Amino acid sequence: MKKAAIIGSGIGGLSSAIRLAAKGYMIDVYEANNSYGGKMRETKKKGFRFDMGPSLLTMPEKIDELFFLSNKNPRDYFKYVKLDEGCRYFYDDKTIIRGFTDIDKFTKELNEKVGVSEKKSRDHINKNTFIFDSTSFLFLEKSLHKIKTYLSFKVFIAFLKLPFLQIFQSMHSANSKRFENKKVVQIFNRFATYNGSNPYKAPAVLNSISALEFNKGAFYPELGMFSIATALYNLAVDLGVRFHFSTLIEKISVKNDVVDGLFVSEKLYKKDIIICNQDIHFVYKNLLPKRFTLKRILEQERSSSALIFYWGIKKKFSNLQLHNILFSNNYEEEFKKLSANQTIYDDPTVYINITSKMSKNDAPNNCENWFVMINTPNDIGQNWEEIIVSARKNIIKKINNVLDVSIEDYIVCEEMLTPKLIETTTQSFRGSLYGSSSNSRGSAFFRHPNFSNQISNLYFCGGSVHPGGGIPLALSSSKIISELIN
Ligand SMILES: Cc1cc2nc3c(=O)[nH]c(=O)nc-3n(C[C@H](O)[C@H](O)[C@H](O)COP(=O)(O)OP(=O)(O)OC[C@H]3O[C@@H](n4cnc5c(N)ncnc54)[C@H](O)[C@@H]3O)c2cc1C
């Protein structure tokens, strides 16, 4: 039986473990933390439960697929529902736009709230869906770094569509050409943040991300996001995968440019295959012999990070739903501050996720569990203590203005996640949420491959490599690896 090791039990690591176990490999997963999930974690405090990392589920069929290939029923492990409203958008002038996942309802909502014709918004969503459908089979399902990927008729057709895929303009440019209404542009621009990018720089092909929410749907696992990691962990255990928690891997052994094994507490464990789920930056910096270092990878621009407050709130807000965005009044200035100035804007866009709207046990009676997040630059040594104090004030000011409340009076407990903590708890370089940024065409499409060009039998999965960050993409990376290993 071939032996494979996986370093890290994030979504990419768990799904790779399942795919290889289903192929008959003997799998050991080594995880530095004392539990599975990586960025997908949860915390509990004073009767509140909070998902600490990802909050939005799209493309759940990619999770189900792992159960089907293992001959299991996914519904025995976790259940999810499709959301009617993907997100609710709030503006300073008290306009509220409900981001319905049904295209008819959403285009009607835009027409009623801001006077944009239903045809115009439908055309935009259809265009974004066209981009998604034209690129996803290649971008999400294949390695872009293998010649054979390009030798198919389907790919040839995809290349013919290139002029229509909006590769040569920014997301903002494409969105503002379509809509004069700034509120609507802001809604479509926001999807750049789904992979930690800047809509004023990222190529418009990334507008395809919005097709997920407005066309294919947004979902919620009945027991919260962490239940996805638990379901995958349970499936992996059922398939015989062995987990070694609180085990930091410090070195990969390479002999004659072939993977040989890995060191756990200075003892070498021989392996036929190694899959790194850890941030690719640290793989080159810490795990591999120095002669393999790729300077280009170590110097890549990183995606944005986040500052999150987990607040127990002793009040219920009927005007909020599961996902809520309180938009900055000046989105462009906010992104300038984030990317050029590497700091936080005084009027930040605030995201509030409240899972107790869906999972009643996540908060005590008459209370809500608020996950309050703003985008931040990644950590390049800013004075975070100072930034966090002023960001907290500005977040509260925004919430109070938009929701006509004095939110401080209702906060009964608080926890926080900062760029520095994201790095220390998940070993993501500079606390970036999605590995390298996708702010340019090259960086969006040619992230680090899922295999090593230099070392045989070494593979890479998770949000820092191809195809990118986010749950569906991390899941895709393990599918690509599984096919490469074939
Ligand atoms: C606050 C936040 C919000 C997000 N929101 C969303 C969202 O709404 N929707 C979405 O789809 N995505 C979202 N994401 C992104 C998503 O969480 C990630 O893209 C995805 O979980 C990445 O998984 P991964 O496979 O890259 O592994 P990671 O989660 O990065 O896990 C890597 C694991 O490897 C372990 N490890 C690292 N080095 C070693 C070592 N040397 N030895 C042993 N173990 C090691 C780490 O401890 C960690 O557990 C969000 C992320 C964050 C942080």
The ligand as an SDF file (V2000), in Angstrom:
LIG
                    3D

 53 58  0  0  0  0  0  0  0  0999 V2000
  -11.8370   35.2010    8.3770 C   0  0  0  0  0  0  0  0  0  0  0  0
  -11.9520   34.3860    7.1260 C   0  0  0  0  0  0  0  0  0  0  0  0
  -13.1030   34.4650    6.3630 C   0  0  0  0  0  0  0  0  0  0  0  0
  -13.2370   33.7120    5.1990 C   0  0  0  0  0  0  0  0  0  0  0  0
  -14.4210   33.7170    4.5180 N   0  0  0  0  0  0  0  0  0  0  0  0
  -14.6340   32.8090    3.5360 C   0  0  0  0  0  0  0  0  0  0  0  0
  -15.9430   32.5670    3.0130 C   0  0  0  0  0  0  0  0  0  0  0  0
  -16.9240   33.1830    3.4590 O   0  0  0  0  0  0  0  0  0  0  0  0
  -16.1100   31.6410    2.0310 N   0  0  0  0  0  0  0  0  0  0  0  0
  -15.0460   30.9210    1.5540 C   0  0  0  0  0  0  0  0  0  0  0  0
  -15.2520   30.0830    0.6560 O   0  0  0  0  0  0  0  0  0  0  0  0
  -13.7970   31.1010    2.0460 N   0  0  0  0  0  0  0  0  0  0  0  0
  -13.5760   32.0060    3.0340 C   0  0  0  0  0  0  0  0  0  0  0  0
  -12.3380   32.1400    3.6070 N   0  0  0  0  0  0  0  0  0  0  0  0
  -11.2030   31.4190    3.0150 C   0  0  0  0  0  0  0  0  0  0  0  0
  -11.2340   29.9430    3.3880 C   0  0  0  0  0  0  0  0  0  0  0  0
  -11.3870   29.8220    4.7760 O   0  0  0  0  0  0  0  0  0  0  0  0
   -9.9260   29.3290    2.9850 C   0  0  0  0  0  0  0  0  0  0  0  0
   -9.6330   29.6000    1.6190 O   0  0  0  0  0  0  0  0  0  0  0  0
   -9.9380   27.8280    3.1580 C   0  0  0  0  0  0  0  0  0  0  0  0
  -10.4810   27.4460    4.4090 O   0  0  0  0  0  0  0  0  0  0  0  0
   -8.4760   27.4620    3.0360 C   0  0  0  0  0  0  0  0  0  0  0  0
   -8.2420   26.1860    3.3760 O   0  0  0  0  0  0  0  0  0  0  0  0
   -6.8150   25.5880    3.1010 P   0  0  0  0  0  0  0  0  0  0  0  0
   -7.0350   24.2260    2.5480 O   0  0  0  0  0  0  0  0  0  0  0  0
   -5.9610   26.4940    2.3200 O   0  0  0  0  0  0  0  0  0  0  0  0
   -6.1490   25.3840    4.5430 O   0  0  0  0  0  0  0  0  0  0  0  0
   -5.9880   26.3530    5.7890 P   0  0  0  0  0  0  0  0  0  0  0  0
   -7.3080   26.6200    6.3490 O   0  0  0  0  0  0  0  0  0  0  0  0
   -5.0820   27.4580    5.4920 O   0  0  0  0  0  0  0  0  0  0  0  0
   -5.2730   25.3290    6.7810 O   0  0  0  0  0  0  0  0  0  0  0  0
   -3.9260   24.9830    6.6910 C   0  0  0  0  0  0  0  0  0  0  0  0
   -3.6290   24.0870    7.8810 C   0  0  0  0  0  0  0  0  0  0  0  0
   -2.2760   23.6530    7.7990 O   0  0  0  0  0  0  0  0  0  0  0  0
   -1.7400   23.6240    9.1140 C   0  0  0  0  0  0  0  0  0  0  0  0
   -0.2820   23.7270    8.9960 N   0  0  0  0  0  0  0  0  0  0  0  0
    0.4150   24.7530    8.4260 C   0  0  0  0  0  0  0  0  0  0  0  0
    1.7460   24.4880    8.4900 N   0  0  0  0  0  0  0  0  0  0  0  0
    1.8740   23.2830    9.0950 C   0  0  0  0  0  0  0  0  0  0  0  0
    3.0040   22.4750    9.4190 C   0  0  0  0  0  0  0  0  0  0  0  0
    4.2550   22.8420    9.1230 N   0  0  0  0  0  0  0  0  0  0  0  0
    2.7900   21.2950   10.0420 N   0  0  0  0  0  0  0  0  0  0  0  0
    1.5230   20.8900   10.3350 C   0  0  0  0  0  0  0  0  0  0  0  0
    0.4180   21.6170   10.0350 N   0  0  0  0  0  0  0  0  0  0  0  0
    0.5960   22.7930    9.4240 C   0  0  0  0  0  0  0  0  0  0  0  0
   -2.3470   24.8520    9.7650 C   0  0  0  0  0  0  0  0  0  0  0  0
   -2.3040   24.7510   11.1700 O   0  0  0  0  0  0  0  0  0  0  0  0
   -3.7700   24.8130    9.2190 C   0  0  0  0  0  0  0  0  0  0  0  0
   -4.6270   24.0750   10.0510 O   0  0  0  0  0  0  0  0  0  0  0  0
  -12.1610   32.8970    4.7650 C   0  0  0  0  0  0  0  0  0  0  0  0
  -10.9950   32.8300    5.5310 C   0  0  0  0  0  0  0  0  0  0  0  0
  -10.8970   33.5430    6.7120 C   0  0  0  0  0  0  0  0  0  0  0  0
   -9.6500   33.4110    7.5600 C   0  0  0  0  0  0  0  0  0  0  0  0
  1  2  1  0
  2  3  1  0
  2 52  2  0
  3  4  2  0
  4  5  1  0
  4 50  1  0
  5  6  2  0
  6  7  1  0
  6 13  1  0
  7  8  2  0
  7  9  1  0
  9 10  1  0
 10 11  2  0
 10 12  1  0
 12 13  2  0
 13 14  1  0
 14 15  1  0
 14 50  1  0
 15 16  1  0
 16 17  1  0
 16 18  1  0
 18 19  1  0
 18 20  1  0
 20 21  1  0
 20 22  1  0
 22 23  1  0
 23 24  1  0
 24 25  2  0
 24 26  1  0
 24 27  1  0
 27 28  1  0
 28 29  2  0
 28 30  1  0
 28 31  1  0
 31 32  1  0
 32 33  1  0
 33 34  1  0
 33 48  1  0
 34 35  1  0
 35 36  1  0
 35 46  1  0
 36 37  1  0
 36 45  1  0
 37 38  2  0
 38 39  1  0
 39 40  1  0
 39 45  2  0
 40 41  1  0
 40 42  2  0
 42 43  1  0
 43 44  2  0
 44 45  1  0
 46 47  1  0
 46 48  1  0
 48 49  1  0
 50 51  2  0
 51 52  1  0
 52 53  1  0
M  END
$$$$
